Amino acid sequence: MHSLIAVEIVLRDRIPDAGKKPLHQIIKLGAADGILTARQAEYLDYGRQIRNGMAHGQTTHAVMPPAMAVPMVTTSFAIVSELCAAPA
């Protein structure tokens, strides 16, 4: 969940019209602007759904099987690293 929060912070900083929009809209804007690939947006949206389930009491635990967690964390790390890298 922390990796998703980090991505959300970076996307809000990089997308001019992000403002207070919900994360699903920010993910769509990021994909439309070319900041995110379609696959990255897919992983982030899946993570967003899990986060929402936990926040609204639909999911009662925060443990993800490794097969689900690894792509989410790897994608989050890659996005934050790419968007926060020093300009070349």
Secondary structure, 3 states (H helix, E strand, C coil): CHHHHHHHHHHHHHCCCCCCCCHHHHHHHHHHCCCCCHHHHHHHHHHHHHHHHHHCCCCCCCCCCHHHHHHHHHHHHHHHHHHHCCCC
